[in-house]
Amino acid sequence: MSIVQTHLTSQIKPRPELQPSRVGIYVKETAQVGGQAVVSIITDIWPTSAASGLRSFDTSLDMSGPRITLVSGQVTTYAAAAGSAFNATESTPYAWWSLKVPAFTQLETVPGSVSLVNTAINDGSKNCITVVDESGSAINLITYSAILEHEGTVHPWMNVQSVKAIVTGYFTYQRRKNIGTAGSPVWVDVNQPTTHPHPVRVHLCTAPVGTTTNYQQESLLSTGEVYPTGLAEAIYLSLSTLQYEFGHTILEQPFYTLIKPGKHSLNVSGGASAWASMNAMVQETTINFINSPGSGITSAKTQVRCGPVEHLEPGQLIQLTNIFQNRDLSKINPNERTSGLPNGGANAEMPSETAKENTTPAEPDHAFLTWSAIDSVDDSRTNVINHDPANGVWSSKQLVNSTGAANPSAPSVTLAHSDITAASVPNIAAKFQSFTVCQNDGTIKTCAILATVPG
């Protein structure tokens, strides 16, 4: 059976006004940086030098930009470099040591008596200042020249090198005590100048010396939507071809041809030459079936409407492009598209302070010990006991509070190794010995006396 096609009607209308003089796409991208909305405008124009006009295809889009969290930290370093701070004797003597060593501020010392025994650093000389790491190795103070103050922490992402250092300096100073009043102080020396090692634990780093430096690290949480490169050019080229609105009605007997929207395009021969290559895209197809019972043949009246795409805009094209570029939809927050802010979360806060690095006061000094207390009978007097192991002297005396001098009318006791010499006593070890004595009344008694063995 042959197929009979009858072309009933055709309507063809060229659409030159759909050929744009240019395509301009203006993208409003809303990103979030450090919890703040950052809006940027992306302009995509093709041809790039074309000006806007009546036939310009200009459109605007809203897109979700990247979400970036900022991690910030601050590093403050001491005013002087490490080497000069450790051995400096400026107008405020040993200013850096006074900040770190409680003994210098908590103990009352004789003015001008504080002295650094050796100002050399890590040269191996006696009592030199040593700057070592936790393994005991000497630290290069040219590389690690900055002393980290108590405010700030050095983190790996700051690109600053740091090392924990133990700095030990050796000092001499004279301690004293006020046995008078705050308004009328009376100072009494309670110790002799001896060498005191003061170890201090600090952080040394490679940050700038004597400044506060702010460091910042960006962390990308989501990339957001990606704008397709060359989208304006692609739209311009697709619209530069002259489009046609085309309506056509075909009566076909029997029904044989199925024209599908989005799959087929139509050309018309026998008319204008341009129609033969217009490639009119089918947008809608309507088919009316007609059954002839006598002949048993089903005829079809097909109405086809062709023309420009009406349901796609640049926004839809971008969404189609992003289908495979942002597979992880959890990283695209819908709320960011309108407000630029996420539903929750915040920047990562870094600590602004760490504990102040220092050690306990100077190691206990047993070279000279003093005990003192107000006399229980006369509060204008102070009883003092001195123990000087270095010189082998033990003494007990009473001082007058108003002058700090020894009370001449009060008893005092002094025991010294120097009082016992090998020249005068064969056995110079003194200890309690048992002696027999005769009292004035002739009675014989036994007593223990601290003395050497009779020679």
Buried (B, 14 or more C-beta within 10 A) or exposed (E): EEEEEEEEEBEBEBEEEBBBBBBBBEBBBBBBBBBEEBEEEEEBBBEEEBEEEEEBBBBEBEBBBBBBBBBBBBBBBBEBBBBBBBBBEEEEBBBBBBBBBBBBEEBBBBEEBBBBBBEEBBEEEEBBBBBBBEEEEBBEBEEBBBBBBBBBBBBEBBEBEBBEBBBBBBBBBBBBBBBBEEEEEBEBBBBBBBBBEBBBEBBBBBBEBEEEBEBEBEEEBBBBBEBBEEBBBBBBEEBEEEBBBBBBBBBBBBBEEEBEEEEBEBEBEEEEEEBEEBEBBBBEBEBEEEEEEEEEBEBBBBBBBBBBEEEEEBBEBBEEBBEEEBEEEEBBBEEBBEEBBBEEEEBEEBEEEBEEBBBEBBEEEEBBBBEBEEBEEBEEBBBBBBBBEEEEBBBBBBBBBEEBEEBEEBEEEEBEEEEBEEEEBEEBEBEEEEEEEEEEEEEEEEEEEEEBEEE
